[in-house]
C-alpha cells in the first residue's frame, strides 16, 4: 500500500529519491532491530511488547499526515499476465533480487555462526550490513533520477558479484574484514530492489500502479 501510494504521488524525475528515503527508513528500523541482539541477548516478554508497540506506532504518521491528495481507488485486480508481457525483464530481475536478499536474511546468521561469531558479533554484523543498505539509498536514488536506470542496475549487479567473491572463496574471514565485505555487499544488494521498482513504474500506466506494487512484492 505504501509503495503504490508513494509511486502515485512521485514524478518520474523524483521517484528514485522518494523511494530511496522510503527504503532508508525501512533499513534504519531493521538495523535498529538487529542492535537489540547486542544489547539484550535474552529476549523476554518485555522485548516482545516493545516490538508490538513499534508496530502500532507505525500507523501514527500515516494517520496524522495531511500532505496527500490520495484519490479514492477501486480494488485493483492482480494483473500478473499483463505485467509479464509488459515488463518481463523487470519482474525476472525482481525475482532474482528477492532470492538474493532472502538468502542473505536467512543464511547470514548461519554463516556468522559457522564463522564462530558470538551473538553480539552476529548482531553487529547484521546491523552494519542493513545500515549499509540505508546509506546506499541516497546516492543511488540521486543517480537513478539522472542516469539510465537499467544501466545502473547492470553495473550494480556486476559490482555485487565481485564484492561477494571473498565470502564465497575464503573459508574463514577475520571479523573486521567480514564487516567490511558485508558492508559493501549490502550497499549493492539493497539498492537493486528500489531501482527495479522505479524502473517498473516508469514503464506502467499510473492507474495500474497498485496492481504493479502487488506483483513486484509477490515476485520479490
VEXVODREN-768537 format. One record per residue (C-alpha): residue number from 1; residue in one letter; x, y, z. Coordinates in nm, 4 decimals. Layout:
! VEXVODREN-768537
<r><seq>NUM</seq><type>a</type><px>X</px><py>Y</py><pz>Z</pz></r>
...
END
This chain:
! VEXVODREN-768537
<r><seq>1</seq><type>x</type><px>0.0000</px><py>0.0000</py><pz>0.0000</pz></r>
<r><seq>2</seq><type>x</type><px>0.2733</px><py>0.2461</py><pz>0.0948</pz></r>
<r><seq>3</seq><type>x</type><px>0.4796</px><py>0.1712</py><pz>-0.2153</pz></r>
<r><seq>4</seq><type>x</type><px>0.1904</px><py>0.2239</py><pz>-0.4555</pz></r>
<r><seq>5</seq><type>x</type><px>0.0951</px><py>0.5410</py><pz>-0.2657</pz></r>
<r><seq>6</seq><type>x</type><px>0.4457</px><py>0.6836</py><pz>-0.2933</pz></r>
<r><seq>7</seq><type>x</type><px>0.4785</px><py>0.5935</py><pz>-0.6607</pz></r>
<r><seq>8</seq><type>x</type><px>0.1422</px><py>0.7530</py><pz>-0.7354</pz></r>
<r><seq>9</seq><type>x</type><px>0.2489</px><py>1.0808</py><pz>-0.5716</pz></r>
<r><seq>10</seq><type>x</type><px>0.6056</px><py>1.0984</py><pz>-0.7086</pz></r>
<r><seq>11</seq><type>x</type><px>0.7035</px><py>1.2291</py><pz>-1.0512</pz></r>
<r><seq>12</seq><type>x</type><px>0.9357</px><py>1.0200</py><pz>-1.2677</pz></r>
<r><seq>13</seq><type>x</type><px>1.2332</px><py>1.2524</py><pz>-1.2142</pz></r>
<r><seq>14</seq><type>x</type><px>1.1841</px><py>1.2348</py><pz>-0.8356</pz></r>
<r><seq>15</seq><type>x</type><px>1.0771</px><py>0.8718</py><pz>-0.7932</pz></r>
<r><seq>16</seq><type>x</type><px>1.4272</px><py>0.7449</py><pz>-0.7202</pz></r>
<r><seq>17</seq><type>x</type><px>1.4828</px><py>0.9931</py><pz>-0.4383</pz></r>
<r><seq>18</seq><type>x</type><px>1.1357</px><py>0.9433</py><pz>-0.2883</pz></r>
<r><seq>19</seq><type>x</type><px>1.1671</px><py>0.5663</py><pz>-0.2908</pz></r>
<r><seq>20</seq><type>x</type><px>1.5230</px><py>0.5966</py><pz>-0.1612</pz></r>
<r><seq>21</seq><type>x</type><px>1.4001</px><py>0.7767</py><pz>0.1509</pz></r>
<r><seq>22</seq><type>x</type><px>1.1297</px><py>0.5118</py><pz>0.1941</pz></r>
<r><seq>23</seq><type>x</type><px>1.3842</px><py>0.2287</py><pz>0.1743</pz></r>
<r><seq>24</seq><type>x</type><px>1.6272</px><py>0.4182</py><pz>0.4000</pz></r>
<r><seq>25</seq><type>x</type><px>1.3605</px><py>0.4465</py><pz>0.6695</pz></r>
<r><seq>26</seq><type>x</type><px>1.2897</px><py>0.0744</py><pz>0.6309</pz></r>
<r><seq>27</seq><type>x</type><px>1.6545</px><py>-0.0246</py><pz>0.6685</pz></r>
<r><seq>28</seq><type>x</type><px>1.7027</px><py>0.2136</py><pz>0.9611</pz></r>
<r><seq>29</seq><type>x</type><px>1.4283</px><py>0.0357</py><pz>1.1523</pz></r>
<r><seq>30</seq><type>x</type><px>1.5660</px><py>-0.3057</py><pz>1.0602</pz></r>
<r><seq>31</seq><type>x</type><px>1.9211</px><py>-0.2161</py><pz>1.1649</pz></r>
<r><seq>32</seq><type>x</type><px>1.7965</px><py>-0.0803</py><pz>1.4979</pz></r>
<r><seq>33</seq><type>x</type><px>1.6139</px><py>-0.4076</py><pz>1.5479</pz></r>
<r><seq>34</seq><type>x</type><px>1.9382</px><py>-0.6012</py><pz>1.4997</pz></r>
<r><seq>35</seq><type>x</type><px>2.1057</px><py>-0.3904</py><pz>1.7668</pz></r>
<r><seq>36</seq><type>x</type><px>1.8605</px><py>-0.5409</py><pz>2.0168</pz></r>
<r><seq>37</seq><type>x</type><px>2.0601</px><py>-0.8642</py><pz>1.9889</pz></r>
<r><seq>38</seq><type>x</type><px>2.3702</px><py>-0.6760</py><pz>2.1005</pz></r>
<r><seq>39</seq><type>x</type><px>2.2025</px><py>-0.5039</py><pz>2.3945</pz></r>
<r><seq>40</seq><type>x</type><px>1.9758</px><py>-0.7808</py><pz>2.5172</pz></r>
<r><seq>41</seq><type>x</type><px>2.0709</px><py>-1.1415</py><pz>2.4487</pz></r>
<r><seq>42</seq><type>x</type><px>1.7789</px><py>-1.2877</py><pz>2.6498</pz></r>
<r><seq>43</seq><type>x</type><px>1.4610</px><py>-1.1961</py><pz>2.4621</pz></r>
<r><seq>44</seq><type>x</type><px>1.1744</px><py>-1.1949</py><pz>2.7122</pz></r>
<r><seq>45</seq><type>x</type><px>0.8183</px><py>-1.0664</py><pz>2.7178</pz></r>
<r><seq>46</seq><type>x</type><px>0.9311</px><py>-0.7047</py><pz>2.7656</pz></r>
<r><seq>47</seq><type>x</type><px>1.1175</px><py>-0.7064</py><pz>2.4352</pz></r>
<r><seq>48</seq><type>x</type><px>0.8193</px><py>-0.8580</py><pz>2.2538</pz></r>
<r><seq>49</seq><type>x</type><px>0.5892</px><py>-0.5899</py><pz>2.3969</pz></r>
<r><seq>50</seq><type>x</type><px>0.8251</px><py>-0.3154</py><pz>2.2779</pz></r>
<r><seq>51</seq><type>x</type><px>0.8236</px><py>-0.4694</py><pz>1.9293</pz></r>
<r><seq>52</seq><type>x</type><px>0.4425</px><py>-0.4778</py><pz>1.9284</pz></r>
<r><seq>53</seq><type>x</type><px>0.4366</px><py>-0.1120</py><pz>2.0373</pz></r>
<r><seq>54</seq><type>x</type><px>0.6679</px><py>-0.0182</py><pz>1.7499</pz></r>
<r><seq>55</seq><type>x</type><px>0.4329</px><py>-0.1872</py><pz>1.5023</pz></r>
<r><seq>56</seq><type>x</type><px>0.1409</px><py>0.0118</py><pz>1.6434</pz></r>
<r><seq>57</seq><type>x</type><px>0.3353</px><py>0.3398</py><pz>1.6238</pz></r>
<r><seq>58</seq><type>x</type><px>0.3897</px><py>0.2833</py><pz>1.2502</pz></r>
<r><seq>59</seq><type>x</type><px>0.0280</px><py>0.3867</py><pz>1.1933</pz></r>
<r><seq>60</seq><type>x</type><px>0.0617</px><py>0.7251</py><pz>1.3652</pz></r>
<r><seq>61</seq><type>x</type><px>0.2458</px><py>0.9195</py><pz>1.0887</pz></r>
<r><seq>62</seq><type>x</type><px>0.0037</px><py>0.7882</py><pz>0.8248</pz></r>
<r><seq>63</seq><type>x</type><px>-0.2992</px><py>0.8787</py><pz>1.0354</pz></r>
<r><seq>64</seq><type>x</type><px>-0.1706</px><py>1.2311</py><pz>1.1012</pz></r>
<r><seq>65</seq><type>x</type><px>-0.0494</px><py>1.3200</py><pz>0.7523</pz></r>
<r><seq>66</seq><type>x</type><px>-0.2334</px><py>1.5961</py><pz>0.5667</pz></r>
<r><seq>67</seq><type>x</type><px>0.0031</px><py>1.6291</py><pz>0.2703</pz></r>
<r><seq>68</seq><type>x</type><px>-0.1570</px><py>1.3883</py><pz>0.0307</pz></r>
<r><seq>69</seq><type>x</type><px>-0.4140</px><py>1.4148</py><pz>-0.2427</pz></r>
<r><seq>70</seq><type>x</type><px>-0.4764</px><py>1.0442</py><pz>-0.2495</pz></r>
<r><seq>71</seq><type>x</type><px>-0.7761</px><py>0.9640</py><pz>-0.4646</pz></r>
<r><seq>72</seq><type>x</type><px>-1.0353</px><py>0.7020</py><pz>-0.3857</pz></r>
<r><seq>73</seq><type>x</type><px>-0.9274</px><py>0.3930</py><pz>-0.5746</pz></r>
<r><seq>74</seq><type>x</type><px>-1.1318</px><py>0.0871</py><pz>-0.6598</pz></r>
<r><seq>75</seq><type>x</type><px>-0.9866</px><py>-0.2540</py><pz>-0.5725</pz></r>
<r><seq>76</seq><type>x</type><px>-0.7043</px><py>-0.3331</py><pz>-0.8138</pz></r>
<r><seq>77</seq><type>x</type><px>-0.7025</px><py>-0.6787</py><pz>-0.9741</pz></r>
<r><seq>78</seq><type>x</type><px>-0.3822</px><py>-0.8807</py><pz>-0.9854</pz></r>
<r><seq>79</seq><type>x</type><px>-0.2818</px><py>-0.8303</py><pz>-1.3500</pz></r>
<r><seq>80</seq><type>x</type><px>0.0113</px><py>-1.0700</py><pz>-1.3469</pz></r>
<r><seq>81</seq><type>x</type><px>-0.0320</px><py>-1.1808</py><pz>-1.7086</pz></r>
<r><seq>82</seq><type>x</type><px>-0.0324</px><py>-0.8197</py><pz>-1.8270</pz></r>
<r><seq>83</seq><type>x</type><px>0.2857</px><py>-0.7336</py><pz>-1.6367</pz></r>
<r><seq>84</seq><type>x</type><px>0.4627</px><py>-1.0492</py><pz>-1.7553</pz></r>
<r><seq>85</seq><type>x</type><px>0.4001</px><py>-0.9288</py><pz>-2.1086</pz></r>
<r><seq>86</seq><type>x</type><px>0.4731</px><py>-0.5605</py><pz>-2.0421</pz></r>
<r><seq>87</seq><type>x</type><px>0.7787</px><py>-0.5754</py><pz>-1.8137</pz></r>
<r><seq>88</seq><type>x</type><px>0.9124</px><py>-0.9343</py><pz>-1.8185</pz></r>
<r><seq>89</seq><type>x</type><px>1.2741</px><py>-0.8339</py><pz>-1.7558</pz></r>
<r><seq>90</seq><type>x</type><px>1.1861</px><py>-0.6169</py><pz>-1.4565</pz></r>
<r><seq>91</seq><type>x</type><px>0.9784</px><py>-0.8952</py><pz>-1.2994</pz></r>
<r><seq>92</seq><type>x</type><px>1.2557</px><py>-1.1501</py><pz>-1.3569</pz></r>
<r><seq>93</seq><type>x</type><px>1.5093</px><py>-0.9093</py><pz>-1.2090</pz></r>
<r><seq>94</seq><type>x</type><px>1.2877</px><py>-0.8508</py><pz>-0.9060</pz></r>
<r><seq>95</seq><type>x</type><px>1.2540</px><py>-1.2275</py><pz>-0.8565</pz></r>
<r><seq>96</seq><type>x</type><px>1.6329</px><py>-1.2708</py><pz>-0.8579</pz></r>
<r><seq>97</seq><type>x</type><px>1.6767</px><py>-0.9740</py><pz>-0.6234</pz></r>
<r><seq>98</seq><type>x</type><px>1.4292</px><py>-1.1326</py><pz>-0.3839</pz></r>
<r><seq>99</seq><type>x</type><px>1.6269</px><py>-1.4570</py><pz>-0.3939</pz></r>
<r><seq>100</seq><type>x</type><px>1.9486</px><py>-1.2707</py><pz>-0.3136</pz></r>
<r><seq>101</seq><type>x</type><px>1.8037</px><py>-1.0621</py><pz>-0.0303</pz></r>
<r><seq>102</seq><type>x</type><px>1.6030</px><py>-1.3534</py><pz>0.1091</pz></r>
<r><seq>103</seq><type>x</type><px>1.9139</px><py>-1.5721</py><pz>0.1102</pz></r>
<r><seq>104</seq><type>x</type><px>2.1013</px><py>-1.3007</py><pz>0.2957</pz></r>
<r><seq>105</seq><type>x</type><px>1.8417</px><py>-1.2675</py><pz>0.5717</pz></r>
<r><seq>106</seq><type>x</type><px>1.8025</px><py>-1.6429</py><pz>0.6044</pz></r>
<r><seq>107</seq><type>x</type><px>2.1642</px><py>-1.7554</py><pz>0.5761</pz></r>
<r><seq>108</seq><type>x</type><px>2.3740</px><py>-1.4620</py><pz>0.7011</pz></r>
<r><seq>109</seq><type>x</type><px>2.3184</px><py>-1.5546</py><pz>1.0699</pz></r>
<r><seq>110</seq><type>x</type><px>2.4004</px><py>-1.9179</py><pz>0.9834</pz></r>
<r><seq>111</seq><type>x</type><px>2.7170</px><py>-1.8047</py><pz>0.8058</pz></r>
<r><seq>112</seq><type>x</type><px>2.8080</px><py>-1.5922</py><pz>1.1080</pz></r>
<r><seq>113</seq><type>x</type><px>2.7622</px><py>-1.8969</py><pz>1.3307</pz></r>
<r><seq>114</seq><type>x</type><px>2.9916</px><py>-2.1019</py><pz>1.1058</pz></r>
<r><seq>115</seq><type>x</type><px>3.2471</px><py>-1.8229</py><pz>1.1421</pz></r>
<r><seq>116</seq><type>x</type><px>3.2224</px><py>-1.8755</py><pz>1.5214</pz></r>
<r><seq>117</seq><type>x</type><px>3.0830</px><py>-1.5287</py><pz>1.5893</pz></r>
<r><seq>118</seq><type>x</type><px>2.9189</px><py>-1.4549</py><pz>1.9227</pz></r>
<r><seq>119</seq><type>x</type><px>2.5576</px><py>-1.3365</py><pz>1.9477</pz></r>
<r><seq>120</seq><type>x</type><px>2.6783</px><py>-0.9776</py><pz>1.9920</pz></r>
<r><seq>121</seq><type>x</type><px>2.9125</px><py>-1.0047</py><pz>1.6918</pz></r>
<r><seq>122</seq><type>x</type><px>2.6334</px><py>-1.1542</py><pz>1.4812</pz></r>
<r><seq>123</seq><type>x</type><px>2.4045</px><py>-0.8674</py><pz>1.5808</pz></r>
<r><seq>124</seq><type>x</type><px>2.6736</px><py>-0.6149</py><pz>1.4896</pz></r>
<r><seq>125</seq><type>x</type><px>2.7365</px><py>-0.7864</py><pz>1.1555</pz></r>
<r><seq>126</seq><type>x</type><px>2.3669</px><py>-0.7857</py><pz>1.0643</pz></r>
<r><seq>127</seq><type>x</type><px>2.3080</px><py>-0.4310</py><pz>1.1905</pz></r>
<r><seq>128</seq><type>x</type><px>2.6056</px><py>-0.2939</py><pz>0.9976</pz></r>
<r><seq>129</seq><type>x</type><px>2.5019</px><py>-0.4783</py><pz>0.6822</pz></r>
<r><seq>130</seq><type>x</type><px>2.1470</px><py>-0.3419</py><pz>0.6951</pz></r>
<r><seq>131</seq><type>x</type><px>2.2759</px><py>0.0054</py><pz>0.7845</pz></r>
<r><seq>132</seq><type>x</type><px>2.4875</px><py>-0.0107</py><pz>0.4693</pz></r>
<r><seq>133</seq><type>x</type><px>2.1666</px><py>-0.0510</py><pz>0.2721</pz></r>
<r><seq>134</seq><type>x</type><px>2.0347</px><py>0.2641</py><pz>0.4377</pz></r>
<r><seq>135</seq><type>x</type><px>2.3421</px><py>0.4685</py><pz>0.3453</pz></r>
<r><seq>136</seq><type>x</type><px>2.3443</px><py>0.3474</py><pz>-0.0139</pz></r>
<r><seq>137</seq><type>x</type><px>1.9867</px><py>0.4588</py><pz>-0.0811</pz></r>
<r><seq>138</seq><type>x</type><px>2.0715</px><py>0.8284</py><pz>-0.1038</pz></r>
<r><seq>139</seq><type>x</type><px>2.3493</px><py>0.8283</py><pz>-0.3683</pz></r>
<r><seq>140</seq><type>x</type><px>2.1746</px><py>0.5562</py><pz>-0.5723</pz></r>
<r><seq>141</seq><type>x</type><px>1.8398</px><py>0.7360</py><pz>-0.5642</pz></r>
<r><seq>142</seq><type>x</type><px>2.0099</px><py>1.0579</py><pz>-0.6763</pz></r>
<r><seq>143</seq><type>x</type><px>2.1838</px><py>0.8738</py><pz>-0.9604</pz></r>
<r><seq>144</seq><type>x</type><px>1.8679</px><py>0.6894</py><pz>-1.0674</pz></r>
<r><seq>145</seq><type>x</type><px>1.6843</px><py>1.0189</py><pz>-1.1227</pz></r>
<r><seq>146</seq><type>x</type><px>1.9615</px><py>1.1430</py><pz>-1.3520</pz></r>
<r><seq>147</seq><type>x</type><px>2.1038</px><py>0.8410</py><pz>-1.5331</pz></r>
<r><seq>148</seq><type>x</type><px>1.9779</px><py>0.5342</py><pz>-1.7150</pz></r>
<r><seq>149</seq><type>x</type><px>1.8214</px><py>0.3014</py><pz>-1.4576</pz></r>
<r><seq>150</seq><type>x</type><px>1.8750</px><py>-0.0271</py><pz>-1.6476</pz></r>
<r><seq>151</seq><type>x</type><px>2.2439</px><py>0.0609</py><pz>-1.6847</pz></r>
<r><seq>152</seq><type>x</type><px>2.2713</px><py>0.1371</py><pz>-1.3132</pz></r>
<r><seq>153</seq><type>x</type><px>2.1135</px><py>-0.2000</py><pz>-1.2326</pz></r>
<r><seq>154</seq><type>x</type><px>2.3612</px><py>-0.3848</py><pz>-1.4551</pz></r>
<r><seq>155</seq><type>x</type><px>2.6612</px><py>-0.2071</py><pz>-1.3032</pz></r>
<r><seq>156</seq><type>x</type><px>2.5245</px><py>-0.2678</py><pz>-0.9544</pz></r>
<r><seq>157</seq><type>x</type><px>2.4817</px><py>-0.6414</py><pz>-1.0217</pz></r>
<r><seq>158</seq><type>x</type><px>2.8349</px><py>-0.6777</py><pz>-1.1618</pz></r>
<r><seq>159</seq><type>x</type><px>2.9887</px><py>-0.4977</py><pz>-0.8640</pz></r>
<r><seq>160</seq><type>x</type><px>2.7811</px><py>-0.7146</py><pz>-0.6285</pz></r>
<r><seq>161</seq><type>x</type><px>2.9213</px><py>-1.0340</py><pz>-0.7804</pz></r>
<r><seq>162</seq><type>x</type><px>3.2783</px><py>-0.9060</py><pz>-0.7468</pz></r>
<r><seq>163</seq><type>x</type><px>3.2268</px><py>-0.7825</py><pz>-0.3897</pz></r>
<r><seq>164</seq><type>x</type><px>3.0776</px><py>-1.1159</py><pz>-0.2777</pz></r>
<r><seq>165</seq><type>x</type><px>3.3700</px><py>-1.3258</py><pz>-0.4045</pz></r>
<r><seq>166</seq><type>x</type><px>3.5628</px><py>-1.3183</py><pz>-0.0713</pz></r>
<r><seq>167</seq><type>x</type><px>3.2593</px><py>-1.4624</py><pz>0.1068</pz></r>
<r><seq>168</seq><type>x</type><px>3.2395</px><py>-1.7454</py><pz>-0.1469</pz></r>
<r><seq>169</seq><type>x</type><px>3.6102</px><py>-1.8261</py><pz>-0.1803</pz></r>
<r><seq>170</seq><type>x</type><px>3.7579</px><py>-1.7784</py><pz>0.1676</pz></r>
<r><seq>171</seq><type>x</type><px>3.6720</px><py>-2.0499</py><pz>0.4235</pz></r>
<r><seq>172</seq><type>x</type><px>3.7402</px><py>-1.8168</py><pz>0.7159</pz></r>
<r><seq>173</seq><type>x</type><px>3.7389</px><py>-1.4368</py><pz>0.7279</pz></r>
<r><seq>174</seq><type>x</type><px>3.8651</px><py>-1.2203</py><pz>1.0114</pz></r>
<r><seq>175</seq><type>x</type><px>3.5858</px><py>-1.0304</py><pz>1.1827</pz></r>
<r><seq>176</seq><type>x</type><px>3.6941</px><py>-0.6777</py><pz>1.0720</pz></r>
<r><seq>177</seq><type>x</type><px>3.7260</px><py>-0.7948</py><pz>0.7098</pz></r>
<r><seq>178</seq><type>x</type><px>3.3899</px><py>-0.9711</py><pz>0.7345</pz></r>
<r><seq>179</seq><type>x</type><px>3.2276</px><py>-0.6470</py><pz>0.8487</pz></r>
<r><seq>180</seq><type>x</type><px>3.3866</px><py>-0.4565</py><pz>0.5606</pz></r>
<r><seq>181</seq><type>x</type><px>3.2892</px><py>-0.7103</py><pz>0.2942</pz></r>
<r><seq>182</seq><type>x</type><px>2.9375</px><py>-0.7427</py><pz>0.4356</pz></r>
<r><seq>183</seq><type>x</type><px>2.9027</px><py>-0.3642</py><pz>0.4328</pz></r>
<r><seq>184</seq><type>x</type><px>2.9982</px><py>-0.3342</py><pz>0.0647</pz></r>
<r><seq>185</seq><type>x</type><px>2.7867</px><py>-0.6321</py><pz>-0.0427</pz></r>
<r><seq>186</seq><type>x</type><px>2.4846</px><py>-0.4954</py><pz>0.1411</pz></r>
<r><seq>187</seq><type>x</type><px>2.5242</px><py>-0.1494</py><pz>-0.0112</pz></r>
<r><seq>188</seq><type>x</type><px>2.4904</px><py>-0.3108</py><pz>-0.3520</pz></r>
<r><seq>189</seq><type>x</type><px>2.2238</px><py>-0.5753</py><pz>-0.2893</pz></r>
<r><seq>190</seq><type>x</type><px>1.9833</px><py>-0.3499</py><pz>-0.1007</pz></r>
<r><seq>191</seq><type>x</type><px>1.9738</px><py>-0.0884</py><pz>-0.3778</pz></r>
<r><seq>192</seq><type>x</type><px>1.8663</px><py>-0.3247</py><pz>-0.6561</pz></r>
<r><seq>193</seq><type>x</type><px>1.5018</px><py>-0.3523</py><pz>-0.5485</pz></r>
<r><seq>194</seq><type>x</type><px>1.4266</px><py>0.0239</py><pz>-0.5379</pz></r>
<r><seq>195</seq><type>x</type><px>1.5931</px><py>0.0611</py><pz>-0.8784</pz></r>
<r><seq>196</seq><type>x</type><px>1.3704</px><py>-0.2128</py><pz>-1.0188</pz></r>
<r><seq>197</seq><type>x</type><px>1.0583</px><py>-0.0562</py><pz>-0.8648</pz></r>
<r><seq>198</seq><type>x</type><px>1.1402</px><py>0.2889</py><pz>-1.0030</pz></r>
<r><seq>199</seq><type>x</type><px>1.2040</px><py>0.1433</py><pz>-1.3489</pz></r>
<r><seq>200</seq><type>x</type><px>0.8803</px><py>-0.0578</py><pz>-1.3445</pz></r>
<r><seq>201</seq><type>x</type><px>0.6733</px><py>0.2472</py><pz>-1.2505</pz></r>
<r><seq>202</seq><type>x</type><px>0.8290</px><py>0.4423</py><pz>-1.5368</pz></r>
<r><seq>203</seq><type>x</type><px>0.7018</px><py>0.1801</py><pz>-1.7823</pz></r>
<r><seq>204</seq><type>x</type><px>0.3489</px><py>0.1256</py><pz>-1.6464</pz></r>
<r><seq>205</seq><type>x</type><px>0.0403</px><py>0.3478</py><pz>-1.6587</pz></r>
<r><seq>206</seq><type>x</type><px>-0.0411</px><py>0.5309</py><pz>-1.3305</pz></r>
<r><seq>207</seq><type>x</type><px>-0.3793</px><py>0.3589</py><pz>-1.2903</pz></r>
<r><seq>208</seq><type>x</type><px>-0.2065</px><py>0.0193</py><pz>-1.2749</pz></r>
<r><seq>209</seq><type>x</type><px>0.0455</px><py>0.1075</py><pz>-1.0028</pz></r>
<r><seq>210</seq><type>x</type><px>-0.1422</px><py>-0.0550</py><pz>-0.7145</pz></r>
<r><seq>211</seq><type>x</type><px>-0.1568</px><py>-0.3830</py><pz>-0.9040</pz></r>
<r><seq>212</seq><type>x</type><px>0.2055</px><py>-0.3344</py><pz>-1.0089</pz></r>
<r><seq>213</seq><type>x</type><px>0.3182</px><py>-0.2921</py><pz>-0.6483</pz></r>
<r><seq>214</seq><type>x</type><px>0.1416</px><py>-0.6159</py><pz>-0.5560</pz></r>
<r><seq>215</seq><type>x</type><px>0.3048</px><py>-0.8067</py><pz>-0.8428</pz></r>
<r><seq>216</seq><type>x</type><px>0.6506</px><py>-0.6694</py><pz>-0.7641</pz></r>
<r><seq>217</seq><type>x</type><px>0.6172</px><py>-0.7619</py><pz>-0.3978</pz></r>
<r><seq>218</seq><type>x</type><px>0.4954</px><py>-1.1087</py><pz>-0.4943</pz></r>
<r><seq>219</seq><type>x</type><px>0.7983</px><py>-1.1562</py><pz>-0.7206</pz></r>
<r><seq>220</seq><type>x</type><px>1.0291</px><py>-1.0155</py><pz>-0.4534</pz></r>
END
